[in-house]
Amino acid sequence: MTTQANIYIDQGTDFSTGIDVVDDDGQIVDLTLATLVGQARRLFSSQVLFDFAIDVVSPLEGKAVIELSSTATASLTPGKYRYDIMMNLPNGKRNKLLEGLVFIIETVTEAP
């Protein structure tokens, strides 16, 4: 059920992207009782760089939003990192939904 997707985040800006959770057969996954969590690291074994804020916006339709505030992205060092998004269920099951690279891109224009 793991999908691979790279993410590009502009430093110092608000970041948001939607995800649709489906199973291996393409059926929508009910997220009513699920908790979604995600982290980014330089390497799989290194310290956590940041945690994504994840909001399940439409649980019966399997829709969630991954976010980082402009304050959070402003403190990130430009570069290439690894991330994944996990789904935890009350029965103890855990599935990896997304994984890939996250690129933090330098922003030229300073905030006023």
Order of alpha helices (4+ residues) and beta strands (2+ residues): beta-beta-beta-beta-beta-beta-beta-alpha-beta-beta
